[in-house]
Amino acid sequence: MDKIDKITKVDVVNEAQWGKPTGRNYARPTQTDRLHIALNSYEPGVNDELHCHPGSDHTFFVVQGECTMKGLHDGEEYHLKQHQAVHVPPGFFYQLNNTGTERLILYQVSTEPLKKPKIGKVIYGVHTGLKEHLYNPVKSENKPAEQQ
């Protein structure tokens, strides 16, 4: 996406790519040096991978549908209905699951890290060839857990 330096209208419906084989859609209407705004959608029964964003806060607001957000640890499960939101601090693993009967649409706001971490998105349990091991997510000040 080009840098936005003036008031800009974006038609997110036209930007979206509905009907993807994955059942997931991500449309980013805006991005600046400090934050990103996106609409995420999941068809019924679809989820994303368990992952984290080491240097970035994420907030999800349910526009349509309902979802269950699961964390890495026992008891980290949150059921969200329309007009509810959840905030995920940097470095926390989570997975979004459409547990409703209709398309789930989430309004997402995420921050741009003050200091770029070595890893942008970490997928739990998947070898990606990154230097840091995925079981040790980057925590505060972008250091792997074993160095804290």
Secondary structure, 3 states (H helix, E strand, C coil): CCCCCCCCCCCHHHHCCCCCCCCEEEEEEEECCCEEEEEEEECCCCECCCEECCCCCEEEEEEECCEEEEECCCCCEEEECCCCEEEECCCCCEEEECCCCCCEEEEEEEECCCCCCCCCCEECCCCCCCCCCCCCCECHHHCEHHHC
